[in-house]
Amino acid sequence: MISSSRSSLRKVGSCLLDRAAASTSTSTSRSYSSTRPPNDRIVIAVGGNALQRRGERLTIENMLKASADFAPTIVSLAKDHQLVLTHGNGPQVGELALERSAASFDVLGAESMGQIGYILAQALSSAGLTAAPIICQVVVDPQHDAFRDPSKFIGPVYGAKEATALSQATNIQSLGWVMKPDGEYFRRVVPSPPPVEILQVEAIRTLLEQCPEILPIACGGGGIPVSRIPSNPQTLQGVEAVIDKDRCGGKLANELDADGYIILTDGGGIWQNFGKPDAREMKLATPEYLLGKKAGKNFPGSMGPKIQAAIDFVQNSKKEGAWAAIGDLRDASKMFTNEEGTLIKKDVKVAEGVVWRETKVAPSKLKLTKDQSKYG
C-alpha cells in the first residue's frame, strides 16, 4: 500500500520536474501533448456506492474491494477522455462524526477525503492509472440562508425514541446537533451552503495541462468548507457545514472548462414515478424542461440535488455543446453515447423538451434501513 502511494508521488513529481526542465530547454524534446487523451475533458462524480455496496458494513476492507471493482471503468474511460474524478464522503464522514463527536466538521471532512483519496488512488494505480488526490478547500458564504435551516442529512438513522433521547442528551445539546425526520427515521442535519470558490482549482488545472496522463481526484465530499475572515480576507477558517458534492463537482467542471459532467448513481438516470408500476426514464431532457418541473424538488431522495447540479453546469458552461449526464455506475461508458442514463443538454430541439426511453423495468424503490443508512 505504502509503495503504491510513493510510486504515485514520484510520478507526479517527475512529471512536473520534466515539464519545468522542458520549458527552459532549447533542445528538441518530446511533446507531452501527445499523451493527452484525444477527445474531451470530463468531470465524473461518484457517490457512496463506489466505495460501499448497499447492505455491506463500512469497513476499509469493503471499501478497498468496492474501489477495485470500480477502478477498471475509470481506467477504460481515461483512454479516450481526460478525466477529473470527484467523490462523495457521506458514509465515511458520518462514521467519523460518530467516533469523534467533539471534532469540527471541516476537520472530519478533510480526514474522510484523505482516506477516500488514498483508497481510490491505490485502486486506480493497481489497474494501471496514476491518480493524484488533492484535498480542496472551498469557500462558502457564512451568512447564507443554509446556515439558518440545516438540511443535509449525514450519518446513520435513528428511531423516534433514539432521536428523542439524543436530542435531550447533554453532549448532543452542547454540540448543537439538529435532528430531522428522514422517511421513517431521524438523522442529523447540517448546513449545506453552495460553493463560492474552489481554492485549489489552479493546481488541478496545472496538473491537467502539464501532466495529462495523471488523473486528479479533487473536491471529494464537496470540498472542505471554509470562509474568509472579513477583516483579513487572506485568512481562512473552517466552517461547520457540508457542501453538496454534486453541486461542487459541477462548479469544478465549469471552472476547468470541461466538456461534460457525469454524475454516477446506483439507481440509473432520471425517472418519473420512480419505483412505481408506471415509472419511465428520461433519455434526454433540456434544462428548461427540468426547471419547468421545478428541477429537483419533484424528485425523491438524493436525486433532486443531482438534477440541479447537472442543470447548473450546463447553463453556466461557456463550452459549446456542453452536456451533463446522470446514470448508473455500471453504465458509465454507455452514457457517453446516451445508450444509458439521462442526457441533459441545452439548445436541442425535442418535443416538449424531453425524450423518454422505451419501457424497461425500473429499479426497485430503495427503502432506507438502519443497516443501509450511511449514504449521506
C-alpha positions in Angstrom: 0.0 0.0 0.0 2.7 2.4 1.0 4.9 1.6 -2.0 1.9 2.3 -4.3 1.4 5.8 -2.8 5.1 6.6 -3.1 5.1 5.4 -6.7 2.2 7.8 -7.5 4.0 10.7 -5.7 7.2 10.0 -7.7 5.3 10.0 -11.0 3.6 13.3 -10.2 6.9 14.9 -9.1 8.8 13.6 -12.0 6.1 14.8 -14.4 6.2 18.3 -13.1 10.0 18.4 -13.0 10.2 17.1 -16.5 7.9 19.8 -17.8 9.8 22.5 -15.9 13.1 21.3 -17.5 11.5 21.1 -20.9 10.2 24.7 -20.7 13.7 26.0 -20.1 15.4 23.8 -22.7 16.0 25.0 -26.3 16.7 21.5 -27.5 14.1 19.4 -29.2 12.2 17.4 -26.6 9.3 15.0 -26.5 5.9 16.7 -26.8 3.8 15.8 -23.9 0.7 16.9 -25.6 0.8 13.6 -27.5 -0.1 11.9 -24.3 -3.3 13.9 -23.8 -6.4 11.8 -24.4 -7.6 12.7 -27.9 -11.1 13.8 -27.0 -12.9 15.9 -24.3 -12.4 16.8 -20.7 -14.9 15.2 -18.4 -15.6 15.6 -14.6 -17.0 12.4 -13.1 -18.8 12.4 -9.7 -19.2 9.1 -7.9 -21.3 8.6 -4.8 -21.0 6.4 -1.8 -21.9 3.4 -3.9 -18.5 3.4 -5.4 -16.9 2.6 -2.1 -19.7 0.9 -0.2 -22.2 -1.6 -1.6 -25.7 -1.3 -0.1 -26.2 -3.7 2.8 -22.4 -4.1 3.5 -20.7 -2.8 6.6 -18.5 0.3 6.2 -15.0 -1.2 6.6 -11.7 -0.4 5.0 -11.7 -4.0 3.5 -15.1 -3.5 1.9 -14.1 0.0 0.6 -10.9 -1.5 -1.0 -12.9 -4.3 -2.6 -15.5 -1.9 -4.0 -13.0 0.5 -5.3 -11.1 -2.3 -7.0 -14.3 -3.3 -8.8 -14.9 0.3 -9.8 -11.4 1.3 -10.9 -11.3 -0.5 -14.3 -14.3 1.5 -15.5 -12.4 4.8 -14.9 -9.2 3.4 -16.4 -11.1 2.4 -19.6 -12.7 5.8 -19.9 -9.4 7.6 -19.4 -8.0 6.1 -22.6 -10.3 8.3 -24.6 -11.1 11.2 -22.3 -9.3 13.5 -20.0 -10.9 12.8 -16.6 -11.2 14.5 -13.2 -12.7 12.4 -10.5 -14.7 13.7 -7.6 -16.5 11.6 -4.9 -18.9 11.6 -2.1 -18.0 11.1 1.6 -21.3 10.8 3.3 -20.9 7.3 4.7 -17.3 7.9 5.8 -17.8 11.3 7.4 -20.9 10.1 9.1 -18.9 7.3 10.7 -16.1 9.7 11.8 -18.7 12.0 13.3 -20.0 9.2 15.5 -16.5 8.2 16.6 -15.3 11.7 17.3 -18.3 13.8 18.2 -16.2 16.7 19.5 -14.3 17.2 16.3 -15.3 20.1 14.0 -17.0 19.0 10.7 -14.4 20.7 8.4 -11.6 18.6 10.0 -13.7 15.4 9.8 -14.3 16.2 6.1 -10.6 16.6 5.5 -9.9 13.2 7.2 -12.5 11.4 5.1 -11.2 12.9 1.9 -7.7 11.8 2.6 -8.9 8.3 3.4 -11.1 8.0 0.3 -8.5 9.7 -2.0 -5.9 7.2 -0.8 -8.2 4.2 -1.4 -9.2 5.4 -4.9 -5.7 6.2 -5.9 -4.5 2.8 -4.8 -7.2 1.0 -6.8 -6.6 3.1 -9.9 -2.8 2.5 -9.7 -3.4 -1.2 -9.4 -5.5 -1.0 -12.5 -2.7 0.9 -14.4 -3.6 4.6 -14.0 -1.8 7.1 -11.8 -4.0 9.3 -9.8 -3.3 12.3 -7.6 -5.7 13.1 -4.7 -5.9 16.8 -4.0 -7.5 18.0 -0.7 -9.6 21.0 -1.7 -10.8 23.9 0.4 -14.0 25.5 -0.9 -15.1 29.0 0.2 -18.7 29.4 1.3 -20.7 32.4 2.5 -21.2 32.1 6.3 -24.2 34.3 6.0 -26.0 32.1 3.5 -29.6 31.1 4.4 -28.4 27.4 4.6 -27.0 28.1 8.0 -30.4 29.1 9.3 -32.1 25.9 8.0 -29.7 22.9 8.1 -30.9 20.3 5.5 -28.0 18.0 4.6 -28.5 14.5 6.2 -25.4 12.8 7.5 -24.6 9.7 9.5 -26.9 6.9 10.4 -30.6 6.9 11.0 -32.4 6.6 14.4 -35.8 5.6 15.5 -38.1 8.1 17.1 -37.2 7.1 20.7 -33.5 7.2 19.9 -33.8 10.6 18.3 -35.7 12.0 21.2 -33.1 10.6 23.6 -30.2 12.1 21.5 -31.8 15.5 21.3 -32.1 15.6 25.0 -28.6 14.3 25.7 -26.3 16.8 27.3 -23.4 16.1 25.0 -25.6 16.5 21.9 -27.1 19.7 23.1 -23.7 21.2 23.8 -22.6 20.4 20.3 -25.7 22.0 18.7 -26.7 19.0 16.7 -30.0 19.2 14.8 -32.1 16.1 14.2 -34.8 15.9 11.4 -37.1 13.2 10.1 -35.8 11.2 7.1 -38.6 9.0 6.0 -39.5 6.6 8.8 -36.4 7.6 10.8 -34.4 10.6 12.1 -31.0 11.7 11.1 -28.6 14.5 12.0 -28.7 17.5 9.6 -26.0 20.1 9.0 -26.0 23.3 6.8 -25.2 22.8 3.1 -24.3 26.2 1.5 -23.4 26.5 -2.1 -19.7 26.6 -3.2 -18.4 30.1 -3.9 -14.7 29.5 -4.7 -12.6 26.4 -5.2 -9.2 27.4 -3.9 -7.1 24.6 -5.4 -8.6 24.9 -8.9 -5.4 26.3 -10.5 -3.4 23.4 -9.0 -5.9 21.0 -10.6 -5.7 22.9 -13.9 -1.9 22.8 -13.9 -1.9 19.0 -13.3 -4.3 18.5 -16.2 -2.3 20.8 -18.6 1.2 19.7 -17.6 0.6 16.0 -16.7 -2.4 14.8 -18.7 -1.5 11.2 -18.1 -2.2 11.7 -14.3 -5.8 11.7 -13.1 -6.7 14.3 -10.4 -9.1 13.3 -7.6 -10.5 16.5 -6.3 -13.3 18.2 -4.3 -14.1 15.0 -2.6 -17.3 15.3 -0.5 -17.8 18.8 -1.9 -14.5 20.0 -0.5 -13.7 21.3 2.9 -16.0 24.3 3.7 -14.1 27.4 4.7 -14.8 31.1 4.9 -12.7 34.2 4.7 -12.3 36.5 7.8 -13.8 39.9 6.7 -11.0 41.9 8.4 -8.3 39.8 6.7 -9.7 38.0 3.6 -6.5 36.0 3.1 -7.1 34.3 6.4 -9.4 31.2 6.2 -11.3 29.4 8.9 -13.2 26.1 8.8 -17.0 26.1 8.7 -19.4 23.6 10.3 -21.2 22.5 7.1 -21.2 20.0 4.2 -21.1 21.2 0.6 -23.2 19.1 -1.8 -20.6 17.1 -3.7 -22.6 17.1 -7.0 -23.0 20.9 -6.9 -19.3 21.4 -6.1 -18.4 18.9 -8.9 -20.5 20.9 -11.3 -18.7 24.2 -10.3 -15.4 22.4 -10.7 -16.4 21.3 -14.2 -17.3 24.8 -15.1 -14.1 26.3 -13.8 -12.0 23.7 -15.6 -13.9 24.3 -18.9 -15.0 20.7 -19.0 -17.0 19.5 -22.0 -19.1 17.2 -19.9 -20.2 16.4 -16.3 -21.2 12.9 -15.4 -23.0 12.0 -12.1 -22.9 8.3 -11.3 -25.6 6.8 -9.1 -26.8 3.3 -8.1 -30.3 3.8 -9.5 -29.9 4.8 -13.1 -30.9 8.2 -14.7 -33.8 10.5 -14.0 -37.1 8.6 -13.6 -40.6 9.8 -13.5 -42.6 8.0 -10.8 -39.5 6.1 -9.6 -40.3 2.8 -8.1 -43.9 2.7 -9.3 -45.5 0.5 -12.0 -45.8 3.4 -14.4 -42.2 4.5 -14.0 -40.3 5.7 -17.0 -36.8 7.0 -17.5 -35.8 10.1 -19.4 -33.3 9.6 -22.2 -32.8 13.3 -22.9 -34.0 16.4 -21.2 -33.4 20.1 -21.6 -32.6 22.3 -18.6 -35.8 24.2 -19.4 -37.9 21.1 -19.2 -36.4 20.1 -15.8 -36.8 23.6 -14.5 -40.4 23.6 -15.5 -40.8 20.5 -13.3 -39.2 22.6 -10.5 -35.9 20.8 -11.1 -35.0 18.5 -8.2 -37.9 19.4 -5.9 -40.3 16.9 -7.6 -37.7 14.1 -7.5 -37.2 11.9 -4.4 -34.2 11.5 -2.1 -30.8 12.5 -3.3 -31.8 12.7 -6.9 -33.0 16.3 -6.6 -29.6 17.9 -5.9 -28.0 15.8 -8.6 -30.5 17.2 -11.2 -30.0 20.7 -10.0 -26.2 20.3 -10.2 -26.4 19.0 -13.8 -28.7 21.9 -14.8 -26.3 24.4 -13.2 -23.3 23.0 -15.1 -25.0 23.0 -18.5 -26.4 26.5 -18.0 -23.2 28.1 -16.7 -20.9 26.4 -19.2 -19.0 28.5 -21.7 -18.2 25.4 -23.8 -20.3 24.9 -27.0 -22.2 21.7 -26.8 -21.6 21.2 -23.0 -23.6 18.4 -21.6 -24.3 16.6 -18.3 -25.5 13.0 -17.7 -26.9 11.1 -14.8 -26.8 7.3 -14.7 -25.8 4.1 -13.1 -22.2 3.5 -12.2 -22.2 0.2 -14.2 -23.3 2.1 -17.3 -20.7 4.8 -17.3 -19.2 4.0 -20.7 -22.6 3.8 -22.3 -23.6 7.3 -21.0 -21.2 8.9 -23.5 -23.4 7.7 -26.4 -26.7 8.2 -24.5 -27.4 4.4 -24.6 -28.0 4.6 -20.8 -28.8 7.2 -18.2 -30.2 10.6 -18.8 -28.5 13.2 -21.0 -29.1 16.9 -20.1 -28.2 19.4 -22.8 -29.4 22.8 -23.9 -30.1 24.1 -27.4 -31.6 20.8 -28.6 -34.9 20.8 -30.3 -37.1 17.9 -29.0 -40.8 17.8 -28.5 -41.7 19.2 -25.0 -38.0 19.2 -24.1 -37.8 15.5 -23.2 -37.3 12.1 -24.8 -38.4 9.0 -22.9 -36.7 5.7 -23.1 -38.6 2.7 -24.3 -40.3 0.9 -21.5 -37.9 -1.0 -19.3 -38.1 -2.3 -15.7 -37.4 0.5 -13.2 -35.0 -0.1 -10.3 -36.8 -1.2 -7.2 -37.6 1.7 -4.9 -34.8 1.7 -2.4 -36.1 1.8 1.2 -33.7 3.3 3.7 -32.9 0.8 6.5 -30.8 1.2 9.6 -28.2 -1.1 8.1 -28.1 0.9 4.8 -28.3 4.4 6.3 -24.8 5.8 5.8 -25.4 7.2 2.3 -25.2 10.8 3.3 
